[in-house]
């Protein structure tokens, strides 16, 4: 019998997992091992996340708000996503790399969706794509999965629909919308999605959804009852500080550290203290 190429660690964690796959994530859910996911938009960040043991690296359309200085994700193009996804893929060897399909790259028809999902895999090298929405996109999900491209769903607060919502407040507080999220999760699983991101919904709802499906549910602002968690790397590092929701834990204060370092450099240059003879040829 040939060895498993994923070389997964057992539940006692007595060995490293060489490569995370969609199958790995489902096994992690089954054995109760939390999934750690973060975003990246460039090669260096992806390398660091990979070395740190992050399981899933999402090349998010949040690149618009994090890197492009925009207010929403709706203006991101397919070419933008292909460019950033290709950079991330070069830096990640262990983590599963998932690329967001941007707004209007999959909503028009399933032909467009299939073509664009294929471009993400062929041109950028990602191993899965993520789409926002529930039952309304299930036919599209099914078609993409049928050609061999893994699909991650996204429910709850879906940023590409921000103009419809009009706010980034918590979703699914009402019984009706909560029931929709539950139904959408089951529909996505049936359509063949390998995982679901659930964003900014009440903790109890997220926990119930997680328990109702056999595929991993990865939360962001959805409480501790999910199979895993994801944050925007620049938020948790304290680089982006304009966005400060309660679900973001700051693991560093890099914005202040970077400003301080840049200021120190400027002062050294102005004072003729950089470069020194030892830093010159």
Backbone bond lengths (Angstrom), bond angles and torsions (degrees), N, CA, C in turn:
res aa  C-N    CA-C-N  psi(-1)  N-CA   C-N-CA  omega(-1)  CA-C   N-CA-C  phi
1 X - - - 1.471 - - 1.518 109.19 -
2 X 1.333 117.80 129.27 1.465 120.87 -177.68 1.516 110.51 -73.11
3 X 1.350 117.19 149.34 1.458 120.37 -179.21 1.515 111.89 -68.16
4 X 1.325 115.83 151.84 1.460 122.12 176.65 1.520 108.35 -70.39
5 X 1.351 119.67 118.69 1.467 121.23 -177.41 1.508 113.62 -63.45
6 X 1.333 117.62 -19.21 1.463 119.02 179.04 1.511 111.91 -77.83
7 X 1.366 116.56 -21.39 1.468 121.31 178.75 1.523 111.25 46.78
8 X 1.322 115.02 53.51 1.466 119.65 -175.06 1.521 111.91 -69.04
9 X 1.317 114.91 145.41 1.459 119.71 173.84 1.520 109.23 -71.59
10 X 1.329 116.82 151.82 1.453 119.66 175.15 1.524 109.16 -81.23
11 X 1.321 119.28 174.50 1.469 120.74 -177.61 1.518 114.34 -59.70
12 X 1.359 117.05 -20.36 1.463 119.11 178.37 1.527 112.49 -82.72
13 X 1.354 116.22 -3.06 1.463 121.60 178.03 1.529 112.11 57.01
14 X 1.359 116.93 44.22 1.450 118.93 -179.90 1.523 112.57 -95.53
15 X 1.329 115.59 16.53 1.456 119.21 175.47 1.510 110.34 -165.42
16 X 1.324 118.39 153.24 1.457 121.58 -177.03 1.527 111.87 -77.04
17 X 1.278 116.39 152.16 1.451 122.15 172.90 1.518 107.30 -91.35
18 X 1.331 117.43 117.61 1.458 120.01 -173.87 1.525 112.31 -71.95
19 X 1.314 116.66 -40.87 1.464 119.29 -177.37 1.518 109.36 -141.43
20 X 1.299 116.22 128.80 1.461 120.93 177.04 1.526 108.50 -89.27
21 X 1.311 115.84 131.53 1.459 122.35 178.21 1.521 109.34 -126.44
22 X 1.310 116.13 175.41 1.464 119.20 175.68 1.523 110.49 -61.68
23 X 1.306 116.06 -35.64 1.466 120.60 177.45 1.529 110.31 -65.42
24 X 1.331 116.27 -39.04 1.466 120.59 178.15 1.520 110.81 -57.50
25 X 1.324 116.47 -44.62 1.463 120.69 -176.44 1.525 111.49 -64.12
26 X 1.320 117.01 -39.63 1.464 120.23 178.40 1.525 109.99 -65.27
27 X 1.329 116.74 -39.17 1.462 120.14 177.18 1.532 111.13 -66.15
28 X 1.322 116.09 -35.83 1.461 119.59 177.72 1.523 110.29 -62.60
29 X 1.315 116.50 -42.43 1.474 119.66 176.99 1.521 110.25 -61.02
30 X 1.322 116.01 -45.08 1.458 120.48 -176.39 1.525 112.10 -60.82
31 X 1.326 117.13 -36.32 1.467 119.46 -178.53 1.526 113.22 -97.45
32 X 1.342 116.39 5.23 1.454 120.07 174.90 1.511 114.76 76.32
33 X 1.333 117.15 23.44 1.468 120.85 177.56 1.523 109.49 -90.75
34 X 1.339 119.42 117.92 1.463 120.98 -178.43 1.533 112.54 -61.81
35 X 1.310 115.07 144.03 1.467 123.21 179.91 1.529 108.60 -97.40
36 X 1.323 116.29 126.86 1.468 121.66 179.25 1.521 109.31 -104.31
37 X 1.330 116.74 119.31 1.464 122.00 -178.27 1.520 110.10 -128.67
38 X 1.322 115.90 145.10 1.462 122.80 175.94 1.521 108.89 -143.98
39 X 1.328 115.74 166.16 1.462 120.65 178.47 1.521 111.01 -95.37
40 X 1.327 115.19 156.30 1.464 121.73 171.68 1.520 108.20 -151.21
41 X 1.330 114.77 154.29 1.465 119.94 -178.47 1.526 112.02 -132.66
42 X 1.343 116.91 -0.06 1.458 120.39 -178.78 1.519 110.14 -148.80
43 X 1.314 116.19 169.53 1.456 122.58 -173.00 1.526 112.38 -67.02
44 X 1.327 117.68 -44.35 1.465 120.49 -176.39 1.521 111.07 -63.57
45 X 1.326 117.11 -46.11 1.462 120.17 178.66 1.527 110.25 -61.60
46 X 1.320 117.01 -42.48 1.467 120.48 179.58 1.522 110.87 -61.68
47 X 1.320 117.42 -41.38 1.470 121.58 177.50 1.519 111.24 -58.53
48 X 1.327 116.28 -46.33 1.459 120.80 -178.58 1.523 111.36 -65.61
49 X 1.325 117.29 -42.41 1.456 120.44 178.08 1.526 110.57 -62.95
50 X 1.319 115.83 -42.84 1.458 121.25 -179.86 1.529 110.94 -60.82
51 X 1.331 115.66 -44.99 1.466 120.68 -179.57 1.520 111.69 -66.08
52 X 1.331 116.80 -29.56 1.464 121.20 -178.83 1.527 112.66 -78.36
53 X 1.332 117.07 -10.32 1.452 119.86 178.51 1.514 115.28 95.07
54 X 1.330 117.90 16.60 1.463 120.51 176.34 1.525 108.88 -63.40
55 X 1.320 116.78 135.72 1.467 121.72 -175.92 1.521 113.17 -80.34
56 X 1.326 116.18 -41.43 1.467 121.49 -177.09 1.523 108.91 -129.35
57 X 1.321 115.94 129.10 1.462 121.17 172.89 1.524 107.41 -109.92
58 X 1.323 115.66 118.34 1.460 121.23 178.65 1.524 109.70 -98.62
59 X 1.320 115.83 122.82 1.462 120.45 170.68 1.524 105.19 -86.90
60 X 1.320 115.28 92.26 1.450 120.25 -170.82 1.516 113.69 -86.26
61 X 1.332 115.04 153.00 1.461 118.23 172.55 1.523 110.53 -71.00
62 X 1.342 116.27 -2.12 1.464 121.37 169.77 1.518 111.69 -63.22
63 X 1.333 116.72 -5.90 1.478 120.41 172.35 1.530 110.13 -52.85
64 X 1.317 116.59 -29.00 1.470 119.77 -178.55 1.522 111.49 -65.33
65 X 1.325 117.27 -44.72 1.460 120.61 -177.72 1.517 111.72 -83.83
66 X 1.323 117.52 -28.49 1.461 121.45 -176.68 1.525 111.98 -85.92
67 X 1.330 116.98 -44.47 1.466 121.08 -172.42 1.528 113.85 -108.50
68 X 1.332 117.12 -28.09 1.464 120.26 -174.55 1.518 113.15 -98.68
69 X 1.331 117.85 -7.44 1.456 120.84 177.17 1.509 115.11 74.51
70 X 1.335 117.43 23.44 1.459 121.24 -178.50 1.529 110.88 -98.64
71 X 1.326 116.42 170.08 1.461 121.33 -175.12 1.520 113.81 -93.13
72 X 1.335 117.87 -22.27 1.456 121.44 -179.21 1.525 109.31 -136.60
73 X 1.340 114.78 174.14 1.465 119.99 178.61 1.527 112.63 -94.37
74 X 1.315 118.07 -3.51 1.466 119.68 -168.18 1.524 114.00 -72.00
75 X 1.330 118.50 -17.72 1.467 120.03 -177.83 1.520 113.57 -90.00
76 X 1.323 118.03 -5.69 1.464 120.15 -179.62 1.523 109.85 -64.61
77 X 1.324 116.21 136.74 1.465 120.94 -178.94 1.524 110.94 -101.68
78 X 1.306 115.24 168.20 1.458 120.66 176.51 1.530 110.48 -63.26
79 X 1.309 116.61 -39.23 1.467 119.62 179.21 1.524 111.41 -64.20
80 X 1.338 117.40 -39.39 1.465 120.13 175.42 1.527 110.26 -57.34
81 X 1.326 116.07 -48.67 1.456 120.59 -175.82 1.525 111.84 -66.42
82 X 1.311 117.02 -38.42 1.467 119.96 177.70 1.523 110.95 -62.90
83 X 1.319 116.05 -42.08 1.467 120.61 -179.53 1.524 110.92 -61.80
84 X 1.327 116.77 -51.67 1.459 119.98 -177.00 1.527 111.90 -69.20
85 X 1.318 117.08 -36.87 1.461 120.09 179.03 1.526 111.17 -63.78
86 X 1.320 116.50 -39.29 1.469 119.95 178.58 1.529 110.88 -64.08
87 X 1.330 117.04 -39.05 1.469 120.38 178.02 1.526 110.54 -63.45
88 X 1.314 116.10 -45.34 1.464 120.65 -178.83 1.523 110.71 -63.85
89 X 1.317 116.64 -42.90 1.466 120.19 -177.53 1.523 111.26 -60.53
90 X 1.335 117.17 -33.11 1.469 119.89 178.64 1.514 112.18 -66.31
91 X 1.330 116.62 -27.43 1.453 119.77 -176.16 1.513 114.68 -94.29
92 X 1.325 117.34 -10.35 1.469 120.73 -174.67 1.518 109.98 -112.86
93 X 1.316 115.87 126.07 1.462 120.02 177.11 1.520 111.90 -116.51
94 X 1.334 117.78 -28.52 1.465 121.80 -176.89 1.524 112.79 -99.25
95 X 1.330 116.97 -46.63 1.462 121.33 -174.75 1.527 111.22 -68.44
96 X 1.319 115.06 152.73 1.457 120.86 171.03 1.524 108.03 -76.59
97 X 1.327 117.31 125.92 1.466 121.79 -178.68 1.526 109.12 -100.73
98 X 1.334 115.03 121.58 1.464 122.39 -179.32 1.521 108.71 -116.52
99 X 1.316 117.15 131.89 1.458 121.20 179.99 1.518 111.75 -109.27
100 X 1.318 116.65 132.20 1.465 120.92 174.27 1.523 110.82 -69.09
101 X 1.334 116.34 135.86 1.456 119.80 165.74 1.526 107.05 -87.27
102 X 1.338 118.10 123.34 1.464 120.30 -173.30 1.520 113.24 -75.40
103 X 1.313 114.00 169.77 1.461 122.31 -178.81 1.524 111.05 -54.07
104 X 1.321 115.88 131.67 1.463 126.64 178.51 1.526 113.70 71.52
105 X 1.321 117.45 13.13 1.469 120.12 174.39 1.529 111.13 -93.35
106 X 1.344 116.58 -11.35 1.467 120.04 -179.53 1.522 113.30 -139.46
107 X 1.343 118.13 -7.46 1.459 120.54 -176.15 1.528 113.91 -82.06
108 X 1.335 118.46 -24.30 1.468 120.34 -173.44 1.527 110.97 -68.92
109 X 1.319 116.41 -52.86 1.463 121.13 176.16 1.521 109.49 -161.46
110 X 1.325 115.72 166.29 1.458 119.79 -175.52 1.520 112.55 -71.36
111 X 1.337 117.92 -22.98 1.464 120.20 176.07 1.523 110.22 -64.34
112 X 1.345 116.08 -47.94 1.467 120.54 176.77 1.530 110.77 -60.02
113 X 1.319 115.41 -44.56 1.464 120.38 -178.42 1.516 111.05 -60.22
114 X 1.315 116.69 -45.99 1.461 121.32 -179.15 1.527 111.00 -64.41
115 X 1.318 115.53 -43.16 1.465 120.42 179.62 1.532 110.80 -62.40
116 X 1.321 116.62 -45.01 1.467 119.95 -177.62 1.526 112.36 -71.85
117 X 1.324 117.07 -36.21 1.462 119.70 174.26 1.521 110.13 -62.36
118 X 1.330 115.61 -41.42 1.457 120.14 177.30 1.519 112.62 -62.26
119 X 1.323 116.89 -38.46 1.465 120.02 177.80 1.529 111.28 -64.48
120 X 1.335 116.41 -38.41 1.464 119.22 179.26 1.527 110.91 -62.27
121 X 1.327 116.12 -38.05 1.462 119.88 -179.62 1.529 111.13 -77.48
122 X 1.326 117.48 -47.60 1.461 121.42 -175.14 1.530 113.23 -74.10
123 X 1.332 117.10 -45.50 1.462 120.51 -173.58 1.531 113.51 -88.38
124 X 1.321 116.31 -36.73 1.467 119.75 -177.65 1.527 112.67 -99.56
125 X 1.326 117.36 -21.69 1.454 120.29 176.53 1.513 115.55 84.79
126 X 1.343 117.93 13.06 1.466 119.06 178.55 1.527 109.31 -67.56
127 X 1.327 115.09 163.79 1.463 120.30 -176.70 1.521 112.67 -106.99
128 X 1.330 116.34 -4.45 1.461 121.79 177.65 1.523 108.02 -165.71
129 X 1.326 116.07 162.19 1.459 121.03 177.06 1.525 109.09 -123.86
130 X 1.323 115.71 156.16 1.465 121.30 178.09 1.520 110.13 -119.47
131 X 1.341 115.45 135.50 1.460 122.74 178.26 1.515 108.92 -125.40
132 X 1.318 116.87 144.11 1.457 121.87 175.65 1.525 110.24 -91.60
133 X 1.341 115.16 140.09 1.456 119.52 175.78 1.513 112.26 123.02
134 X 1.333 115.44 167.15 1.448 121.30 -177.36 1.515 113.35 -115.42
135 X 1.337 116.11 -117.71 1.456 119.93 -174.64 1.520 113.11 -58.43
136 X 1.317 117.38 -31.72 1.457 120.40 -176.60 1.528 112.47 -64.08
137 X 1.325 117.70 -23.99 1.466 119.50 -179.16 1.527 112.25 -108.33
138 X 1.314 118.14 6.93 1.465 119.85 -174.14 1.526 113.50 -63.43
139 X 1.322 118.24 -36.21 1.465 119.76 176.51 1.522 110.63 -62.11
140 X 1.335 115.44 -38.87 1.466 120.49 177.97 1.522 110.70 -67.19
141 X 1.325 116.51 -43.85 1.466 120.47 177.59 1.520 110.33 -57.70
142 X 1.323 115.31 -45.95 1.462 120.27 -178.27 1.529 111.12 -60.52
143 X 1.308 116.45 -40.07 1.460 119.93 -177.57 1.531 110.89 -69.40
144 X 1.325 116.49 -40.14 1.470 120.15 178.73 1.527 110.61 -65.75
145 X 1.319 115.90 -44.41 1.463 120.55 179.95 1.530 110.61 -63.75
146 X 1.309 116.78 -37.55 1.461 120.91 -177.17 1.522 113.05 -61.89
147 X 1.349 117.37 -25.99 1.468 118.75 178.19 1.530 111.61 -92.09
148 X 1.326 116.95 3.05 1.454 119.58 174.09 1.515 116.32 102.06
149 X 1.346 117.67 13.67 1.460 120.88 179.24 1.522 108.98 -105.06
150 X 1.335 118.10 116.90 1.465 119.97 179.13 1.520 111.64 -65.70
151 X 1.334 115.63 142.72 1.465 121.91 -178.17 1.529 110.31 -123.08
152 X 1.320 115.30 131.35 1.461 122.86 171.33 1.523 107.75 -103.96
153 X 1.325 116.94 131.89 1.454 120.75 177.78 1.522 111.82 -87.89
154 X 1.322 116.45 174.13 1.472 122.31 179.65 1.521 108.00 -151.35
155 X 1.339 115.97 116.35 1.457 122.24 -177.74 1.526 111.53 -124.37
156 X 1.332 115.40 173.05 1.459 120.92 -178.38 1.519 109.73 86.81
157 X 1.328 115.81 -128.22 1.460 119.61 173.46 1.520 108.10 -74.22
158 X 1.322 116.30 115.01 1.466 120.96 178.63 1.528 107.45 -111.54
159 X 1.332 117.18 105.33 1.468 121.02 -170.97 1.525 115.03 -58.50
160 X 1.325 118.29 -26.62 1.462 119.13 178.46 1.526 112.13 -67.28
161 X 1.333 116.26 -16.06 1.472 121.22 179.13 1.523 111.97 -102.53
162 X 1.325 117.39 21.67 1.469 120.29 -173.71 1.521 112.19 -60.50
163 X 1.321 118.32 -33.67 1.476 119.11 -179.78 1.526 111.27 -70.88
164 X 1.326 116.46 -24.52 1.466 120.31 174.33 1.525 110.24 -75.89
165 X 1.336 116.58 -44.33 1.467 120.81 -179.86 1.525 111.72 -72.51
166 X 1.344 115.63 -40.75 1.462 120.27 -178.31 1.509 114.44 78.50
167 X 1.339 117.09 2.53 1.457 120.53 -177.74 1.524 109.35 -162.61
168 X 1.321 115.75 156.92 1.465 121.22 175.49 1.531 111.17 -99.32
169 X 1.306 117.36 19.77 1.456 120.74 -179.29 1.530 111.12 -70.48
170 X 1.315 115.14 166.60 1.459 122.10 -178.89 1.532 110.41 -55.52
171 X 1.334 115.77 136.87 1.458 121.60 178.80 1.528 110.24 -98.48
172 X 1.328 115.09 167.10 1.467 123.93 171.40 1.519 113.56 61.14
173 X 1.317 117.09 35.94 1.468 119.85 172.62 1.532 110.42 -77.72
174 X 1.324 116.16 -30.19 1.460 119.75 179.81 1.520 110.27 -79.30
175 X 1.316 116.57 153.60 1.462 121.33 179.27 1.523 111.13 -60.60
176 X 1.332 115.85 -40.67 1.461 120.30 -177.94 1.521 111.37 -63.11
177 X 1.326 116.86 -47.28 1.464 119.25 -178.00 1.529 110.76 -70.86
178 X 1.328 117.35 -34.79 1.467 120.54 176.98 1.523 110.31 -62.30
179 X 1.326 116.64 -41.37 1.462 120.75 178.05 1.527 110.78 -63.72
180 X 1.329 116.64 -36.42 1.466 120.60 177.58 1.525 110.94 -63.56
181 X 1.339 116.25 -42.58 1.465 119.96 179.60 1.528 109.95 -62.25
182 X 1.326 116.76 -43.48 1.471 120.61 178.75 1.535 110.88 -60.66
183 X 1.322 115.85 -46.53 1.468 120.31 -179.04 1.526 110.89 -65.91
184 X 1.332 116.00 -39.92 1.463 120.12 179.85 1.523 111.68 -63.83
185 X 1.326 116.99 -39.32 1.466 120.69 179.42 1.526 110.76 -62.62
186 X 1.323 116.44 -45.67 1.460 120.24 178.62 1.526 111.16 -64.01
187 X 1.330 116.05 -37.86 1.467 120.48 179.77 1.525 111.31 -67.00
188 X 1.332 116.73 -40.81 1.462 120.23 178.50 1.527 110.79 -64.12
189 X 1.323 115.80 -41.79 1.467 118.67 177.40 1.527 110.18 -60.45
190 X 1.316 116.70 -46.28 1.463 120.73 -179.33 1.522 111.58 -63.47
191 X 1.342 116.92 -32.69 1.469 121.40 -179.86 1.521 112.32 -74.22
192 X 1.342 116.59 -12.56 1.459 119.52 176.30 1.509 116.19 110.91
193 X 1.349 118.51 4.92 1.461 120.15 176.50 1.522 109.35 -60.08
194 X 1.350 116.92 143.12 1.462 120.33 -179.42 1.517 112.29 -93.23
195 X 1.334 117.59 -13.15 1.466 122.33 -179.59 1.517 108.49 -165.48
196 X 1.330 115.54 165.00 1.465 121.78 178.82 1.519 109.11 -137.46
197 X 1.332 116.32 132.12 1.466 121.32 166.24 1.517 107.24 -89.27
198 X 1.330 116.07 133.81 1.462 119.97 176.43 1.524 107.49 -123.68
199 X 1.315 115.77 121.85 1.465 120.67 -168.95 1.524 112.26 -116.48
200 X 1.312 115.06 130.62 1.462 124.89 168.18 1.523 112.61 50.18
201 X 1.320 114.61 59.45 1.469 121.81 173.29 1.528 107.79 -127.05
202 X 1.328 119.09 163.00 1.465 120.85 178.61 1.528 112.09 -56.78
203 X 1.322 116.00 143.42 1.468 121.90 -175.33 1.523 112.55 -56.91
204 X 1.322 117.10 -43.10 1.452 119.84 -177.04 1.526 111.82 -65.29
205 X 1.325 116.54 -37.02 1.457 119.95 176.37 1.523 110.27 -63.93
206 X 1.331 116.95 -47.40 1.465 120.95 -179.66 1.523 110.98 -60.44
207 X 1.318 116.62 -40.59 1.460 120.96 178.84 1.528 110.66 -63.67
208 X 1.326 116.15 -43.41 1.457 120.14 178.90 1.515 112.29 -63.46
209 X 1.341 116.71 -42.06 1.463 120.73 177.84 1.521 110.04 -62.25
210 X 1.330 115.96 -44.12 1.471 121.39 -179.43 1.522 110.93 -58.07
211 X 1.325 116.39 -40.20 1.463 120.98 -178.47 1.527 112.63 -77.34
212 X 1.332 116.46 -18.26 1.464 119.86 -174.71 1.525 113.49 -88.29
213 X 1.332 117.55 -15.03 1.462 120.70 -177.78 1.521 110.21 -119.17
214 X 1.323 116.12 156.78 1.464 120.74 -179.94 1.519 112.45 -92.59
215 X 1.328 116.93 -6.78 1.465 120.66 178.74 1.531 109.16 -96.94
216 X 1.341 117.49 156.10 1.460 120.19 -177.82 1.526 112.74 -64.78
217 X 1.326 115.04 141.20 1.460 122.78 173.93 1.526 106.98 -115.63
218 X 1.321 116.10 121.41 1.466 122.40 -176.77 1.517 108.22 -110.26
219 X 1.317 115.97 121.49 1.453 120.55 -173.26 1.517 114.01 -97.13
220 X 1.320 114.56 151.52 1.461 122.25 167.80 1.528 105.61 -139.79
221 X 1.312 115.72 110.03 1.458 119.52 -173.24 1.509 112.35 67.29
222 X 1.338 116.35 31.49 1.469 120.85 -176.94 1.525 111.68 -126.21
223 X 1.314 117.63 17.47 1.457 120.99 174.39 1.512 114.84 83.06
224 X 1.345 115.85 178.26 1.469 121.91 -173.36 1.516 115.42 -85.41
225 X 1.330 118.41 -1.63 1.451 120.41 -174.80 1.507 115.42 -85.43
226 X 1.325 117.56 4.30 1.467 121.26 180.00 1.537 109.84 -85.43
227 X 1.324 115.57 169.60 1.464 120.84 178.42 1.521 112.34 -75.77
228 X 1.318 117.17 -17.34 1.458 120.95 -179.78 1.512 110.17 -164.15
229 X 1.312 115.15 178.53 1.459 121.41 -178.58 1.520 109.75 -135.00
230 X 1.334 115.47 149.79 1.459 120.94 173.76 1.513 108.99 -137.58
231 X 1.319 115.94 142.17 1.453 123.23 172.48 1.523 108.75 -135.07
232 X 1.312 116.19 161.88 1.462 121.70 170.28 1.529 107.18 -77.02
233 X 1.315 116.73 123.70 1.469 121.11 -174.70 1.520 112.09 -55.28
234 X 1.315 117.03 -42.28 1.466 120.50 -176.74 1.530 111.99 -67.36
235 X 1.337 116.29 -25.05 1.468 120.03 175.42 1.524 110.52 -74.19
236 X 1.323 116.77 -49.65 1.463 119.29 -175.73 1.527 112.63 -71.53
237 X 1.342 117.22 -20.02 1.465 120.75 175.53 1.531 112.32 -85.95
238 X 1.328 117.15 -6.41 1.455 119.64 -179.20 1.513 113.29 73.36
239 X 1.336 117.10 23.90 1.470 120.75 175.22 1.524 109.39 -83.85
240 X 1.329 116.53 -48.12 1.463 122.01 174.79 1.524 107.43 -93.46
241 X 1.304 116.55 116.81 1.469 120.21 -175.80 1.520 113.21 -117.79
242 X 1.333 117.65 -3.66 1.471 119.48 178.03 1.518 110.82 -68.67
243 X 1.326 116.07 -31.22 1.466 123.12 -177.96 1.525 107.41 -99.60
244 X 1.334 117.36 114.66 1.463 119.44 -172.26 1.528 111.92 -136.25
245 X 1.342 117.68 61.67 1.459 119.93 179.20 1.524 111.28 -74.67
246 X 1.303 117.25 161.49 1.461 121.39 -176.45 1.518 112.71 -65.58
247 X 1.353 117.92 -23.72 1.457 118.70 -176.48 1.525 113.83 -81.69
248 X 1.333 118.33 -6.65 1.461 120.47 178.89 1.523 110.03 -89.68
249 X 1.316 116.31 120.74 1.460 120.97 171.57 1.522 108.14 -96.19
250 X 1.334 116.45 126.16 1.460 121.14 178.82 1.530 109.37 -84.26
251 X 1.311 116.01 112.83 1.460 120.73 178.99 1.526 111.80 -91.39
252 X 1.323 117.01 -6.63 1.467 121.76 178.07 1.522 107.95 -157.48
253 X 1.323 115.06 170.73 1.465 121.39 177.51 1.525 107.97 -126.55
254 X 1.331 115.15 57.99 1.456 120.39 -171.34 1.516 113.27 -68.57
255 X 1.313 118.69 -25.97 1.470 119.23 178.66 1.525 110.41 -60.02
256 X 1.319 116.50 -47.43 1.469 119.44 178.43 1.514 111.49 -67.99
257 X 1.333 117.44 -40.59 1.470 120.59 178.61 1.520 110.93 -61.28
258 X 1.320 116.61 -42.40 1.466 120.45 -178.99 1.518 111.39 -68.26
259 X 1.350 116.77 -43.92 1.468 119.19 177.76 1.519 111.09 -59.92
260 X 1.324 116.12 -41.88 1.455 120.82 179.56 1.532 111.25 -62.93
261 X 1.321 116.07 -43.87 1.471 120.15 179.72 1.526 111.21 -65.71
262 X 1.323 116.80 -43.08 1.463 119.77 178.45 1.527 110.78 -62.18
263 X 1.350 115.70 -42.53 1.460 119.65 179.07 1.518 112.01 -63.99
264 X 1.325 116.67 -39.49 1.466 120.91 177.91 1.521 110.69 -62.21
265 X 1.329 115.99 -42.65 1.463 120.85 176.99 1.525 111.31 -60.49
266 X 1.327 116.13 -46.88 1.469 119.62 179.87 1.529 110.66 -58.92
267 X 1.328 116.76 -45.26 1.467 120.66 179.75 1.519 111.58 -62.09
268 X 1.328 117.03 -41.40 1.465 120.00 179.57 1.523 111.85 -64.66
269 X 1.338 116.11 -41.29 1.468 119.50 178.46 1.528 110.39 -64.48
270 X 1.331 116.98 -47.10 1.464 121.65 -178.54 1.529 111.73 -62.69
271 X 1.336 116.28 -31.65 1.476 120.31 -177.73 1.524 112.12 -91.83
272 X 1.307 117.30 9.27 1.466 122.63 -178.20 1.526 111.70 58.90
273 X 1.321 116.60 31.49 1.466 120.93 179.35 1.526 112.29 -100.22
274 X 1.294 116.85 -4.82 1.460 122.68 173.97 1.512 108.98 -138.86
275 X 1.333 118.15 130.22 1.462 127.60 0.75 1.534 111.75 -87.75
276 X 1.316 115.12 158.58 1.469 120.95 173.98 1.516 108.77 -90.77
277 X 1.330 116.53 178.34 1.466 120.85 177.46 1.520 111.08 -61.05
278 X 1.355 116.25 -36.99 1.458 120.14 179.60 1.517 112.43 -68.94
279 X 1.334 117.31 -16.96 1.468 121.47 179.11 1.517 112.03 -104.85
280 X 1.325 114.67 15.95 1.478 120.14 -178.97 1.524 110.02 -124.08
281 X 1.317 116.49 164.20 1.470 122.24 179.73 1.522 109.97 -106.35
